Amino acid sequence: QNSSRAPGRHFLQIPGPTPVPDRVLRAIDMPIIDHRGPEFAKMAKKALEGIKTIFKTSNPVIIYTATGTGAWEGALVNTLSPGDKVLMIETGQFATLWKKMAEKFDLQPEFIKTDWRVGADPAAIEAHLRQDTGKEIKAVCVVHNETSTGCASDIAAIRKAIDAAGHPALLMVDTISSLGSADYRHDEWGVDVAIGGAQKGLMLPPGMSFNALSPKALEAYKTSKLPKSFFDWADMINMNKVGFFPYTPATLMLGGLVESIGMLHEEGLDNVFARHDRLGEAVRRAVKHWGLEILCRDPKYYSSTVTAILLPDGHDADAFRGIALEHFNISYGASFGALAGKYFRIGHLGDTNDTTIMGALAATEMALSLAGVPHKKGGVQAAMDYLVSAHATPARVA
Ligand code: PLP
């Protein structure tokens, strides 16, 4: 008999949007309020102050009613002028899309190539900047956690590399799949513009994004000549001072944001990061036991929020994802670029824990068998053994 219903909760193991916790759903599920009234202003101020604690900044954070792509645009148009050179690092699909956007705005991106299996190399950035003796490069743009490949980059080391080269370029960092999941320190690391999104570590539905700023970014705003209207920082900052927005913001999402920020602090940000590190390691233990290859080829770039897994030659990763969805009600992330169809991604971020990750790994091991992908059984056991040992010597922070 055909069935049109998949019982039980769907395992949404894509690396974002992530499952929205019930508490956040309930916070969003409220009557519409006047977005020019006092109740809204109180909530908006809470959201605007709260999001600073997640970015770890004392500078303004802009909240856009737009997806992460809008916040990419906000970062570029508020700081740069047509013809400006920018240094971008080809870590994967998202870095490539950001570069294409820069080209549409008549910027001149210089692209440090990679094979999409590593993060950004600080030494390569330093060497590139040293050659720019005329200081024509106005910004270095890095994706902190390249969601398409599961490779993360060391932002503090990149800051040091820019300083070592004595280069005045702005540092722009895409934190869309790291914010609220992996350690990020906007002020301490000297980032000028950070780009964030609601739908990953912040556990919210898609449709809201952020620009965290620095004093240097606000200076660059004054001379930037790229056209800006919806994404203009000045209008936002002025209105935000009194708890309002230049237009009708996503009022319900702001209520959800206040709730999700509260949840992250209740757990403790360091505990949130330790949980993601632990779950990432559990997934990698399973993958290595299965004898499959992790796309990220250097452990120093391993992402704590997403792992991309290559299937052996002759096995179609998209067909594998289809089998897993049909039989085990689980969704994985797809693959991109030259390796499209050759890998799938397990997201391990957001409102997830050891038990949900074990469920996902069990589904994956069953799907590997069903799809006829050669692997050594027992990856689930390897992950469980690791999690038990991690809990026996917990890294929880008081
Ligand atoms: N940057 C990264 C690292 C992402 O993972 C994504 C989306 O997954 C984006 C940018 C684009 O964000 P959005 O799809 O919200 O526009």
Residues whose N, C-alpha, C, O or C-beta is under 5 A from the ligand:
A	BS01	PLP	T67 G68 T69 F94 N145 T147 D174 I176 S177 G197
